[in-house]
Amino acid sequence: MRALLFRLSLALLAVILLLGGGFFVVEQWSSRQYYDELTQRLNAPIAMYVTGERQLISAGRVDTDSLSTLGQQAMVVNPTVEVYLLGPDGAILGHTMPPETVLTDRVDLAPVRTLLDADSSMPIKGTDPRNPEVRKVFSASEVRSGDVLEGYLYAVLGGQKFDEIASDIRGSHVQRLTILAMAVVMAAAFLIGLLVFGLLTRRLTRLTADVQRFTASGFDPEAALSWKPRDGDEIDRLGSAFSVMSNTIREQIERLKENDRLRRELVSNVSHDLRTPLASMQGYVDTLIIKNGSLSADQRDHYLNITRKHAHRLGRLIGDLFELSRLDSASVEPQFERFSVAELLQDTSQEFELEASRAGVRLDVAAPRDGASVVADIGLIQRVLENLIRNALRFTPSGGRITLSVEKRSSKLAVAVADTGVGIPANDLPRIFDRFYGNARESGAESSGLGLAIVKRILELHQSRITVTSAVDNGTRFEFELPASQAA
């Protein structure tokens, strides 16, 4: 930030110097223009006054004595005046200057005619015969003999005498005071600019320090930015953006820590769940190989059935892991379509009728007959219903009941799977959708412990949330909502 303030200070100094120098140049130019206009306005009648006194040209002949006398009179009125007599074509016919000092024999008549035009604005500058490269203010008047234009009287109002005086007073006390005053003003402007830049960059300095502290802390959540906007300017918006960014980084770090914890837990649970059926399968296969000759047909069938049961569980676990991995990797995109949720409930319940009958559990469907439709991925929603029904069957004892229902709620349809099973303890409810958590893994060899995690992830892809209510020994109810086809 010091570097930024230093650069701003250098830029400010350069701007002030440029502005000061430019102002000085403009002030000098405007002062000269003002003086030239004032001089020309005040002394414009000189040429006319001089030509009115004497006849300077008659029949093309110049009265040099009269010209010399009138030139001296003009210089008495204004010592800086230099008088020239011009012909109709601008040629210099006579003057009162030393001959060697006049460096041209002709004067441009265009400025003269412009000056003689009453509507012309001043200052008007013309040729200086003693210095042709410089244009100076002048006074001019026509010289006539009757109605005949004989020439012009041309009086330079700022001759060499003026140049000598101007050169002498250059650097005078007044000019030094002017330069000193400008220097003081420029220094004051620079100091005020430094103060303003310091005030403006103070908040930016604090913001930079906060960001550096947050970065140096290793993105510690305790060091996250908490910017409180004051003026609502760009710095406040930048501070708010950094504050949001730091909070986002903090949340992502926390999420990464949680994901790492879940990954470790998943690896541990997967290792356990894979090791158990593999060890059992290996044990029974070894027994069949070692004792094959001494085993009866019933014992052999018993061992093979147990091995097949563990193989099925292992296959289901691997399949669920693969499906959950696909859902988490966002490689699955729901294919939304319109379908009747009541018909889907009927079709799904029929899949489990035989299994429910064997378990002594009644499976009911309570859905409206008006063909209530939703817009969703029918395959994924069927997978949700299958997992919920299968989960209910595992925890509902013989004589219990499982109910699939649909209820209209404004622009949505609420789908519920309720059972009269053993229920879920209140302490376990917040984590039942975690992978391998709770009763799902402990309920027996038929469970992978991933069913409810898959349900939650599928509904998240549908922008829906599943809720659960349960009471121990009184059953459990899972419910989620889907948009009705009209609303979608």
C-alpha positions as CSV (number, residue, x, y, z in Angstrom):
1,M,0.0,0.0,0.0
2,R,2.9,2.3,0.6
3,A,4.0,1.6,-2.9
4,L,0.5,2.6,-4.1
5,L,0.6,5.8,-2.1
6,F,4.1,6.6,-3.3
7,R,3.0,6.1,-6.9
8,L,-0.1,8.2,-6.4
9,S,2.0,10.9,-4.8
10,L,4.4,10.9,-7.8
11,A,1.5,11.0,-10.2
12,L,0.0,13.9,-8.3
13,L,3.3,15.8,-8.2
14,A,3.7,15.3,-12.0
15,V,0.2,16.5,-12.6
16,I,0.6,19.6,-10.4
17,L,3.9,20.5,-12.0
18,L,2.4,20.1,-15.5
19,L,-0.7,22.1,-14.5
20,G,1.5,24.8,-12.8
21,G,3.8,25.0,-15.8
22,G,0.9,25.1,-18.2
23,F,-0.9,27.8,-16.1
24,F,2.3,29.9,-16.0
25,V,2.7,29.7,-19.8
26,V,-1.0,30.5,-20.3
27,E,-0.9,33.3,-17.8
28,Q,2.1,34.8,-19.5
29,W,0.5,34.5,-22.9
30,S,-2.8,35.8,-21.8
31,S,-1.1,38.7,-20.0
32,R,0.8,39.6,-23.2
33,Q,-2.4,39.4,-25.2
34,Y,-4.2,41.5,-22.7
35,Y,-1.5,44.1,-22.7
36,D,-1.3,44.1,-26.5
37,E,-5.1,44.6,-26.8
38,L,-5.1,47.3,-24.2
39,T,-2.1,49.0,-25.9
40,Q,-3.7,48.8,-29.4
41,R,-7.0,50.1,-28.2
42,L,-5.4,53.0,-26.3
43,N,-3.0,54.0,-29.1
44,A,-5.2,53.2,-32.2
45,P,-5.8,57.0,-32.8
46,I,-2.1,57.8,-33.0
47,A,-1.7,57.2,-36.7
48,M,-4.9,59.0,-37.5
49,Y,-3.9,61.9,-35.3
50,V,-0.5,62.1,-37.0
51,T,-1.8,62.0,-40.6
52,G,-4.3,64.7,-39.7
53,E,-1.6,67.1,-38.8
54,R,0.4,67.2,-42.1
55,Q,0.2,66.0,-45.7
56,L,2.9,63.3,-45.7
57,I,2.5,62.3,-49.4
58,S,1.5,64.4,-52.3
59,A,1.5,63.2,-55.9
60,G,3.6,60.2,-54.9
61,R,6.3,62.3,-53.3
62,V,7.1,61.9,-49.5
63,D,7.5,64.9,-47.3
64,T,10.4,63.6,-45.2
65,D,10.6,66.6,-43.0
66,S,7.0,66.3,-42.0
67,L,7.4,62.6,-41.5
68,S,10.4,63.1,-39.2
69,T,8.6,65.8,-37.2
70,L,5.4,63.7,-36.8
71,G,7.4,60.6,-35.9
72,Q,9.1,62.6,-33.1
73,Q,5.7,63.8,-31.9
74,A,4.4,60.3,-31.9
75,M,7.3,59.1,-29.8
76,V,6.7,61.9,-27.3
77,V,3.2,60.5,-26.9
78,N,4.4,56.9,-26.6
79,P,8.2,56.3,-26.5
80,T,7.8,52.8,-27.8
81,V,6.1,53.9,-31.1
82,E,8.0,53.5,-34.4
83,V,6.5,55.3,-37.4
84,Y,6.6,54.1,-41.0
85,L,5.1,55.6,-44.2
86,L,3.9,52.9,-46.6
87,G,2.9,53.0,-50.2
88,P,-0.4,51.7,-51.4
89,D,1.3,48.3,-52.1
90,G,2.9,48.1,-48.6
91,A,6.4,49.2,-49.6
92,I,8.1,51.3,-47.0
93,L,8.5,54.8,-48.4
94,G,10.0,56.4,-45.3
95,H,10.6,56.1,-41.5
96,T,12.2,57.7,-38.6
97,M,14.5,54.8,-37.6
98,P,18.2,54.5,-38.3
99,P,18.4,53.0,-41.8
100,E,20.6,50.0,-40.8
101,T,18.0,48.9,-38.3
102,V,15.2,48.4,-40.8
103,L,15.5,44.9,-42.1
104,T,12.6,44.8,-44.7
105,D,11.3,47.1,-47.3
106,R,7.7,45.9,-47.3
107,V,4.9,45.5,-44.8
108,D,2.0,43.0,-45.1
109,L,-1.1,45.1,-45.7
110,A,-3.7,42.4,-44.7
111,P,-3.5,43.1,-41.0
112,V,-3.6,46.9,-41.8
113,R,-6.9,46.5,-43.7
114,T,-8.2,44.3,-40.9
115,L,-7.5,47.0,-38.3
116,L,-9.1,49.7,-40.5
117,D,-12.2,47.6,-40.5
118,A,-14.4,48.9,-37.7
119,D,-15.8,45.5,-36.9
120,S,-12.4,43.8,-36.3
121,S,-11.6,42.4,-32.9
122,M,-8.2,43.2,-31.2
123,P,-5.4,42.6,-30.8
124,I,-4.3,42.6,-34.4
125,K,-0.6,42.1,-35.1
126,G,1.3,43.1,-38.1
127,T,4.9,43.1,-39.5
128,D,7.7,44.6,-37.4
129,P,10.1,46.1,-40.0
130,R,13.0,45.9,-37.5
131,N,12.3,42.3,-36.7
132,P,10.3,40.6,-39.6
133,E,10.1,37.3,-37.7
134,V,8.0,38.9,-34.9
135,R,4.4,40.1,-35.2
136,K,3.5,43.2,-33.1
137,V,0.4,45.4,-32.4
138,F,0.3,48.6,-34.4
139,S,-1.8,51.7,-35.3
140,A,-2.5,52.6,-38.9
141,S,-4.3,55.2,-40.9
142,E,-4.8,55.9,-44.6
143,V,-2.9,58.8,-46.2
144,R,-5.0,60.5,-48.9
145,S,-4.7,63.3,-51.3
146,G,-8.2,64.3,-51.9
147,D,-10.0,61.1,-52.9
148,V,-6.8,59.4,-54.0
149,L,-5.2,56.8,-51.6
150,E,-1.5,57.7,-51.5
151,G,-0.5,55.2,-48.8
152,Y,-0.6,54.4,-45.1
153,L,0.9,55.6,-41.9
154,Y,2.0,52.5,-40.0
155,A,3.0,52.9,-36.3
156,V,4.5,49.9,-34.5
157,L,3.3,50.3,-30.8
158,G,5.9,48.0,-29.2
159,G,9.1,48.7,-30.9
160,Q,12.7,47.9,-29.8
161,K,12.4,50.4,-26.9
162,F,9.5,48.3,-25.6
163,D,11.6,45.1,-26.0
164,E,14.5,46.6,-24.1
165,I,12.3,47.7,-21.2
166,A,10.5,44.3,-21.2
167,S,13.9,42.5,-21.1
168,D,15.1,44.7,-18.2
169,I,12.0,44.1,-16.0
170,R,12.0,40.3,-16.7
171,G,12.7,38.7,-13.4
172,S,11.6,41.8,-11.5
173,H,10.2,41.7,-8.0
174,V,6.6,41.4,-9.1
175,Q,7.4,38.5,-11.4
176,R,9.3,36.8,-8.6
177,L,6.3,37.2,-6.3
178,T,4.1,35.7,-8.9
179,I,6.3,32.7,-9.3
180,L,6.6,32.3,-5.6
181,A,2.9,32.5,-5.1
182,M,2.4,29.8,-7.8
183,A,5.0,27.6,-6.1
184,V,3.2,28.0,-2.7
185,V,-0.2,27.2,-4.3
186,M,1.3,24.1,-6.0
187,A,3.0,23.0,-2.8
188,A,-0.3,23.4,-0.9
189,A,-2.2,21.5,-3.6
190,F,0.4,18.7,-3.4
191,L,0.1,18.4,0.4
192,I,-3.7,18.5,0.3
193,G,-3.6,15.8,-2.4
194,L,-1.3,13.7,-0.2
195,L,-3.7,14.1,2.7
196,V,-6.7,13.1,0.5
197,F,-4.9,10.1,-0.9
198,G,-3.8,9.0,2.5
199,L,-7.4,9.1,3.7
200,L,-8.7,7.3,0.7
201,T,-6.0,4.5,0.9
202,R,-6.3,4.1,4.6
203,R,-9.3,1.7,4.3
204,L,-7.6,0.0,1.4
205,T,-4.5,-0.5,3.6
206,R,-6.6,-2.0,6.4
207,L,-8.3,-4.3,3.9
208,T,-5.0,-5.4,2.5
209,A,-3.7,-6.1,6.0
210,D,-6.8,-8.2,6.8
211,V,-6.4,-10.2,3.6
212,Q,-2.7,-10.8,4.3
213,R,-3.5,-11.8,7.8
214,F,-6.2,-14.3,6.6
215,T,-3.8,-15.7,4.0
216,A,-0.9,-15.9,6.5
217,S,-3.1,-17.8,9.0
218,G,-3.6,-20.6,6.5
219,F,-7.2,-19.6,5.9
220,D,-8.0,-20.1,9.6
221,P,-11.8,-19.6,10.1
222,E,-11.1,-17.4,13.1
223,A,-9.2,-15.0,10.9
224,A,-11.9,-14.7,8.3
225,L,-12.7,-11.1,7.1
226,S,-15.7,-9.4,8.5
227,W,-16.0,-6.1,6.5
228,K,-18.6,-3.6,7.6
229,P,-19.4,-1.2,4.7
230,R,-19.6,2.5,5.6
231,D,-19.9,4.6,2.5
232,G,-20.9,2.0,0.0
233,D,-18.1,3.0,-2.4
234,E,-15.8,0.8,-4.5
235,I,-13.6,0.1,-1.5
236,D,-16.6,-1.0,0.5
237,R,-17.7,-3.3,-2.3
238,L,-14.2,-4.7,-2.6
239,G,-14.2,-5.3,1.2
240,S,-17.6,-7.0,1.1
241,A,-16.4,-9.2,-1.9
242,F,-13.3,-10.2,0.1
243,S,-15.5,-10.9,3.2
244,V,-17.8,-13.1,1.1
245,M,-14.8,-14.8,-0.5
246,S,-13.2,-15.5,2.9
247,N,-16.4,-16.9,4.2
248,T,-16.7,-19.1,1.1
249,I,-13.2,-20.3,1.6
250,R,-13.9,-21.0,5.2
251,E,-17.0,-23.0,4.3
252,Q,-15.2,-24.9,1.6
253,I,-12.4,-25.8,4.0
254,E,-14.9,-27.0,6.5
255,R,-16.6,-29.0,3.8
256,L,-13.3,-30.5,2.7
257,K,-12.6,-31.5,6.3
258,E,-16.1,-33.0,6.6
259,N,-15.6,-34.8,3.2
260,D,-12.3,-36.1,4.4
261,R,-13.9,-37.4,7.6
262,L,-16.6,-39.0,5.6
263,R,-14.1,-40.5,3.2
264,R,-12.2,-42.0,6.0
265,E,-15.4,-43.3,7.5
266,L,-16.5,-44.6,4.2
267,V,-13.2,-46.4,3.5
268,S,-13.4,-47.9,7.0
269,N,-17.0,-49.0,6.6
270,V,-16.5,-50.3,3.0
271,S,-13.5,-52.2,4.2
272,H,-15.5,-53.8,7.0
273,D,-18.5,-54.5,4.8
274,L,-16.4,-56.0,2.1
275,R,-14.2,-58.0,4.4
276,T,-17.1,-59.7,6.2
277,P,-18.8,-61.4,3.3
278,L,-15.5,-62.1,1.6
279,A,-14.2,-63.8,4.8
280,S,-17.4,-65.8,5.1
281,M,-17.3,-66.8,1.5
282,Q,-13.7,-67.8,1.7
283,G,-14.3,-69.8,4.9
284,Y,-17.2,-71.8,3.4
285,V,-15.4,-72.3,0.1
286,D,-12.3,-73.6,1.9
287,T,-14.5,-75.9,3.9
288,L,-16.1,-77.2,0.8
289,I,-12.7,-77.8,-0.8
290,I,-11.1,-79.4,2.3
291,K,-14.1,-81.5,3.5
292,N,-15.8,-82.1,0.2
293,G,-15.5,-85.8,0.5
294,S,-16.8,-86.0,4.0
295,L,-19.8,-83.6,3.6
296,S,-23.3,-84.8,3.0
297,A,-25.4,-83.4,0.2
298,D,-27.4,-81.3,2.7
299,Q,-24.3,-79.9,4.3
300,R,-22.9,-79.1,0.9
301,D,-26.1,-77.3,-0.2
302,H,-26.2,-75.4,3.1
303,Y,-22.6,-74.1,2.7
304,L,-23.3,-73.2,-1.0
305,N,-26.5,-71.3,-0.1
306,I,-24.6,-69.3,2.6
307,T,-21.8,-68.5,0.1
308,R,-24.4,-67.4,-2.5
309,K,-26.1,-65.2,0.1
310,H,-22.8,-63.4,0.9
311,A,-22.1,-63.1,-2.8
312,H,-25.4,-61.4,-3.3
313,R,-24.8,-59.1,-0.5
314,L,-21.4,-58.3,-1.8
315,G,-22.8,-57.6,-5.3
316,R,-25.5,-55.3,-3.8
317,L,-22.9,-53.4,-1.8
318,I,-20.7,-52.9,-4.8
319,G,-23.6,-51.9,-7.0
320,D,-24.8,-49.3,-4.4
321,L,-21.3,-47.9,-4.0
322,F,-21.0,-47.6,-7.8
323,E,-24.5,-45.9,-8.0
324,L,-23.8,-43.5,-5.2
325,S,-20.4,-42.6,-6.7
326,R,-22.1,-41.8,-10.0
327,L,-24.7,-39.6,-8.3
328,D,-22.0,-37.8,-6.3
329,S,-19.8,-37.2,-9.4
330,A,-22.7,-35.4,-11.2
331,S,-22.4,-37.8,-14.1
332,V,-26.1,-38.6,-13.7
333,E,-28.5,-36.0,-15.1
334,P,-32.2,-36.5,-14.4
335,Q,-34.3,-37.0,-17.5
336,F,-37.4,-35.1,-16.6
337,E,-40.8,-36.3,-18.0
338,R,-44.4,-36.2,-17.1
339,F,-45.9,-39.4,-15.5
340,S,-48.5,-40.5,-13.0
341,V,-47.1,-40.9,-9.6
342,A,-50.1,-43.0,-8.5
343,E,-49.4,-45.6,-11.2
344,L,-45.7,-45.6,-10.3
345,L,-46.6,-46.3,-6.6
346,Q,-48.9,-49.2,-7.8
347,D,-46.2,-50.7,-10.1
348,T,-43.4,-50.4,-7.4
349,S,-45.6,-51.9,-4.7
350,Q,-46.3,-54.9,-6.9
351,E,-42.6,-55.7,-7.0
352,F,-42.6,-56.2,-3.3
353,E,-45.9,-58.0,-2.8
354,L,-44.4,-61.4,-2.7
355,E,-41.6,-60.3,-0.3
356,A,-44.0,-58.5,1.9
357,S,-46.4,-61.5,2.0
358,R,-43.5,-63.8,3.0
359,A,-42.7,-61.3,5.8
360,G,-46.3,-61.1,6.9
361,V,-46.4,-57.4,6.2
362,R,-49.4,-55.6,4.5
363,L,-48.5,-53.3,1.7
364,D,-51.1,-50.6,0.9
365,V,-51.2,-47.8,-1.7
366,A,-53.3,-44.7,-1.0
367,A,-53.2,-42.5,-4.1
368,P,-55.9,-40.3,-5.8
369,R,-57.7,-41.7,-8.7
370,D,-57.5,-38.6,-10.8
371,G,-54.2,-39.5,-12.2
372,A,-52.1,-36.9,-10.4
373,S,-48.9,-36.3,-12.4
374,V,-45.5,-35.0,-11.6
375,V,-42.5,-34.0,-13.7
376,A,-39.3,-35.9,-12.7
377,D,-37.0,-38.7,-13.7
378,I,-39.3,-41.8,-13.4
379,G,-36.4,-44.2,-13.2
380,L,-34.7,-42.4,-10.3
381,I,-37.9,-41.8,-8.4
382,Q,-38.7,-45.5,-8.7
383,R,-35.3,-46.2,-7.3
384,V,-36.2,-43.9,-4.3
385,L,-39.4,-45.7,-3.7
386,E,-37.7,-49.1,-3.9
387,N,-35.1,-48.2,-1.4
388,L,-37.7,-46.7,1.0
389,I,-40.0,-49.8,0.7
390,R,-37.0,-52.2,1.1
391,N,-35.9,-50.3,4.2
392,A,-39.4,-50.4,5.7
393,L,-39.7,-54.1,5.1
394,R,-36.4,-54.7,7.0
395,F,-37.7,-52.9,10.1
396,T,-41.4,-53.9,10.1
397,P,-42.2,-57.1,12.0
398,S,-44.8,-59.6,10.9
399,G,-48.3,-58.3,11.2
400,G,-47.2,-54.7,10.4
401,R,-48.2,-52.5,7.6
402,I,-46.5,-50.3,5.0
403,T,-48.4,-47.5,3.3
404,L,-47.5,-45.6,0.1
405,S,-49.5,-42.4,-0.2
406,V,-49.8,-39.2,-2.4
407,E,-51.2,-35.9,-1.2
408,K,-51.8,-32.8,-3.2
409,R,-50.2,-29.5,-1.9
410,S,-50.8,-26.5,-4.0
411,S,-48.3,-26.8,-6.9
412,K,-46.6,-30.0,-5.5
413,L,-47.4,-33.6,-4.7
414,A,-46.2,-35.1,-1.4
415,V,-45.2,-38.7,-1.6
416,A,-44.8,-40.7,1.6
417,V,-43.7,-44.1,2.7
418,A,-44.9,-45.0,6.2
419,D,-44.5,-48.2,8.2
420,T,-45.5,-49.5,11.6
421,G,-42.1,-50.9,12.4
422,V,-39.6,-50.6,15.2
423,G,-39.0,-46.9,14.6
424,I,-35.8,-44.9,14.9
425,P,-34.3,-43.4,18.1
426,A,-34.3,-39.6,18.2
427,N,-30.5,-39.5,18.5
428,D,-30.2,-41.4,15.2
429,L,-32.6,-39.4,13.1
430,P,-30.2,-36.6,12.1
431,R,-27.7,-39.1,10.6
432,I,-29.8,-41.8,9.1
433,F,-29.0,-40.6,5.6
434,D,-25.2,-40.8,6.2
435,R,-23.5,-43.7,4.5
436,F,-23.2,-46.9,6.6
437,Y,-24.7,-45.2,9.6
438,G,-27.0,-46.8,12.2
439,N,-29.5,-49.6,11.8
440,A,-29.2,-50.0,8.1
441,R,-25.7,-51.6,8.4
442,E,-26.5,-53.5,11.5
443,S,-29.8,-55.0,10.4
444,G,-28.4,-58.0,8.6
445,A,-26.7,-59.4,5.6
446,E,-29.3,-58.1,3.1
447,S,-28.5,-54.4,3.7
448,S,-25.7,-52.4,2.1
449,G,-26.2,-49.4,4.4
450,L,-26.3,-47.0,1.4
451,G,-30.0,-47.1,0.5
452,L,-31.0,-43.9,2.3
453,A,-27.9,-42.0,1.2
454,I,-28.8,-42.9,-2.4
455,V,-32.4,-41.7,-1.8
456,K,-31.2,-38.3,-0.4
457,R,-28.8,-37.8,-3.3
458,I,-31.4,-38.6,-6.0
459,L,-33.9,-36.1,-4.4
460,E,-31.2,-33.5,-4.2
461,L,-30.8,-33.8,-8.0
462,H,-34.6,-33.1,-8.2
463,Q,-34.3,-30.0,-6.0
464,S,-36.3,-31.8,-3.4
465,R,-35.7,-32.6,0.3
466,I,-36.7,-35.7,2.2
467,T,-38.0,-35.5,5.7
468,V,-38.5,-38.3,8.3
469,T,-40.6,-38.6,11.4
470,S,-40.3,-41.6,13.7
471,A,-41.0,-42.9,17.2
472,V,-39.6,-46.0,18.7
473,D,-42.0,-49.0,18.4
474,N,-44.5,-46.8,16.5
475,G,-43.1,-46.7,13.0
476,T,-41.4,-44.3,10.6
477,R,-42.6,-42.0,7.9
478,F,-40.5,-40.7,5.0
479,E,-41.9,-37.9,2.9
480,F,-40.7,-35.8,-0.1
481,E,-42.3,-33.5,-2.6
482,L,-42.3,-33.3,-6.4
483,P,-43.6,-30.5,-8.6
484,A,-47.0,-31.2,-10.2
485,S,-47.0,-31.3,-13.9
486,Q,-49.1,-28.1,-14.2
487,A,-46.7,-26.1,-12.0
488,A,-43.7,-27.5,-13.9
